[in-house]
Amino acid sequence: MKVAVVGAGAAGCFAAVNLKKMRPEAHVTVYESGRKPLAKVSVTGGGRCNLTNSFEGVRSMESVYPRGHRLMKRLLREFSHEDTYEWFEHEGVRLVTQYDCCVFPQSQDAMEIVGTLTRLMHSRGVKLLTGHRVVDIRPVAAMHAADAAQHGDGPAAPRYTVVAGRAGQPDGSEVAADYDVVIVTTGGSPKASGFGMLGSLGVETVSPVPSLFSLCLPESGITAMTGTVVDNVTAGLAGTKLRASGPLLITHWGMSGPAILKLSSYAARLLHDGGYKAELSINWLGDASEAEAVETVMELAVRHPQKHLSSLYPQQFNARLWQYLLDSSALNPAMRWAEMGRKGMNRLVNTLVNSRYRVDGKNRFKEEFVTCGGVSLDMVDSRTLECRIHPGLYFAGEVLDVDAITGGFNLQAAWSMGYVVARAVSNLSC
């Protein structure tokens, strides 16, 4: 069996390694347009590689996989986060689970994951072609297939021709080879043109748009608080039910951190369609209700009536941010808590649970970009990820219309898909 894997990212390399383990006699070739395999893995998690999550506290698959949650629920039954943990530890990678349920190599070095996968590809005989950008995948000519079928004693005809351009070579320098199976694992593409290699196959794709980005607040004075982190807020888009909770980071361009990144994932298409202009709401007290916020403020006022507003505040804030919130509430920081009054308290409570900021633009992390969109899930068999209209053609990873929030869920999708595809291909009769 000759197998081509298009894309040497997490899903592609994991599929190649597992396929060679399951079916050692298979000839597996991995095409990669870049100079090195697993480039995105090497920078994920700030270079530490958040390779999965413990899934503790995950209420539903939809809360972590905004697109593709039904498929991921099925795939995780086949290769779960626990399987991922066991797989890498079996290969000598010690893992640790953080308090936030994110799983990292104990070394805190993404290159340990990269090195493990590249070592296994080499030792198991996977052929890796870097600097080879696949430009076309097309079914082998019908005449070729018919001619081969007439010779029952000969090998079965290959199904696909893979055409790749070679980096650094003169224009038009291409190589082509025939394969029985093609596994496409090219990852997400910021533009629809990134799926051009599928043009001759008639595969339906969903237009890609960015996901997992921070929000720009160019007209807000809160950017003066750059570097401030609040451990638990709830961020939402005004006029929608979209909400996300977690730490928030104030930057010189706006807001970032897990709460904002998760919200951007949930609202990826909505924000795109609106030109990245929206009204952001922030509950600085996490998921506290207005009544609970009143109770918090009243407790401070009753216990410390003679303290100045500026000198006493909830522990999740620092002095600079608290000063900003007081200013936003039109409250004099020199005022004593006993002097605030009902109207002042109402303004402060509203600021704490429902601050509003005008969003105008996004700021994406180029090395770790994630997109929603890709090959439509209607095109693949959910059990094997084989294309419904082209037998022997498989898809895995972010090239599919599946994406996740931060926390190791995107990489877990890559491992699960890569493994399921490898198993499906290993069971083929060719």
Secondary structure, DSSP 8 states (H G I E B T S, - for coil): -EEEEE--SHHHHHHHHHHHHH-TTSEEEEEESSSSTTHHHHHTTTTT---EE--TT---HHHH-SBSHHHHHHHHHHS-HHHHHHHHHHTT--EEE-TTSEEEETT--HHHHHHHHHHHHHHTT-EEEETEEEEEEEE--HHHHHHHHT-TTS-----EEEEEEETTS-TT-EEEEEESEEEE-----SSGGGGGGGGGGT--EEEEEEESEEEE-TT-GGGGGTT-EEEEEEEEETTS--EEEEEEEE-SSEEESHHHHHHHHHTHHHHHHTTTEEEEEEETTTT--HHHHHHHHHHHHHH-TTSBGGG---TTS-HHHHHHHHHHTT--TTSBGGG-HHHHHHHHHHHHHHEEEEEE-EEE-GGG-EEEEEE-GGGB-TTT-BBSSSTTEEE-GGGBS-B--SSSHHHHHHHHHHHHHHHHHHT---
